Amino acid sequence: MRKPLKRTLSILAVVLLCLWGGLLVYVGWAMRQPPEKFGRVMSHMPGPAFLLFPFETMWTKARAGTVDPGETAPDFRLPTLDHQSEIQLSSLRGKPVVLVFGSYT
């Protein structure tokens, strides 16, 4: 009777480990997506799941930039505050520009 119980527990442990690893990969993938998609994925994540993953470490690695200090920033376009037009970063070359990435919430 002991051997079947031990085998069953071993199989259960392997299955749980595989599920945890799969969820870890999925959350890591979601962290590398645009904020809207990441938000949709995380809105379906049950609260206790946040205790199962090293979110801070994963988030730091997933959102680490590839631009080093002193390098030219990648070009991008953003709407103006009045949403009437767009501004492109490269059009400001030679002018002082401050890029702030983060949240004020």
C-alpha positions as CSV (number, residue, x, y, z in Angstrom):
1,M,0.0,0.0,0.0
2,R,2.9,2.3,0.6
3,K,4.4,2.1,-2.9
4,P,1.3,3.2,-4.8
5,L,0.8,6.1,-2.5
6,K,4.4,7.2,-2.9
7,R,4.1,6.8,-6.7
8,T,0.9,8.8,-6.8
9,L,2.4,11.6,-4.7
10,S,5.4,11.7,-7.0
11,I,3.2,12.0,-10.1
12,L,1.2,14.7,-8.4
13,A,4.3,16.6,-7.5
14,V,5.6,16.4,-11.1
15,V,2.3,17.6,-12.5
16,L,2.1,20.5,-10.1
17,L,5.7,21.5,-10.9
18,C,4.9,21.4,-14.6
19,L,1.8,23.5,-14.1
20,W,3.7,26.0,-12.0
21,G,6.5,26.2,-14.6
22,G,3.9,26.7,-17.4
23,L,2.3,29.5,-15.5
24,L,5.7,31.0,-14.8
25,V,6.5,31.1,-18.5
26,Y,3.0,32.5,-19.3
27,V,3.3,35.3,-16.8
28,G,6.9,36.0,-18.0
29,W,5.6,36.2,-21.6
30,A,2.7,38.5,-20.5
31,M,5.2,40.9,-18.8
32,R,6.9,41.5,-22.1
33,Q,3.7,42.5,-23.9
34,P,2.3,46.0,-24.2
35,P,0.7,47.3,-21.0
36,E,-2.9,46.8,-22.3
37,K,-2.4,43.1,-23.0
38,F,-0.4,42.6,-19.8
39,G,-3.3,44.3,-17.8
40,R,-5.9,42.0,-19.5
41,V,-3.8,38.9,-18.6
42,M,-3.2,40.0,-15.0
43,S,-6.9,41.0,-14.5
44,H,-7.8,37.3,-14.7
45,M,-5.0,36.2,-12.3
46,P,-6.4,35.0,-9.0
47,G,-5.0,36.9,-5.9
48,P,-3.3,33.9,-4.3
49,A,-1.3,33.4,-7.5
50,F,0.7,36.5,-6.7
51,L,2.2,34.6,-3.8
52,L,3.4,31.8,-6.1
53,F,5.6,33.8,-8.5
54,P,8.7,36.1,-8.0
55,F,6.9,39.0,-9.6
56,E,9.3,41.8,-8.7
57,T,12.3,39.9,-10.1
58,M,10.4,38.8,-13.2
59,W,9.1,42.4,-13.8
60,T,12.6,43.9,-13.4
61,K,14.0,41.5,-16.0
62,A,11.1,41.7,-18.4
63,R,11.0,45.5,-18.4
64,A,14.8,46.1,-18.4
65,G,15.6,48.4,-21.3
66,T,18.2,47.9,-24.0
67,V,19.3,51.5,-24.2
68,D,22.3,52.4,-22.1
69,P,22.9,55.9,-20.7
70,G,24.4,58.2,-23.4
71,E,22.9,56.2,-26.3
72,T,20.4,57.7,-28.7
73,A,16.8,56.9,-27.8
74,P,14.8,54.9,-30.2
75,D,12.5,57.0,-32.4
76,F,8.8,57.0,-31.7
77,R,5.6,59.1,-32.2
78,L,3.2,60.3,-29.6
79,P,0.0,62.3,-29.8
80,T,0.1,65.9,-28.6
81,L,-1.8,66.8,-25.4
82,D,-4.7,68.2,-27.5
83,H,-4.7,65.1,-29.7
84,Q,-4.8,67.2,-32.8
85,S,-1.5,66.0,-34.2
86,E,1.5,63.8,-33.4
87,I,5.1,64.6,-32.5
88,Q,8.1,62.4,-33.5
89,L,11.1,62.2,-31.2
90,S,13.6,62.6,-34.1
91,S,12.0,65.9,-35.1
92,L,13.3,67.3,-31.8
93,R,16.9,66.4,-32.5
94,G,19.3,69.1,-31.3
95,K,16.7,70.4,-28.8
96,P,16.7,69.5,-25.1
97,V,14.2,66.7,-24.4
98,V,13.4,64.9,-21.2
99,L,11.9,61.5,-21.4
100,V,10.2,60.3,-18.2
101,F,9.2,56.7,-18.0
102,G,7.2,55.6,-15.0
103,S,4.0,56.0,-13.1
104,Y,2.9,58.8,-10.9
105,T,0.1,56.7,-9.2
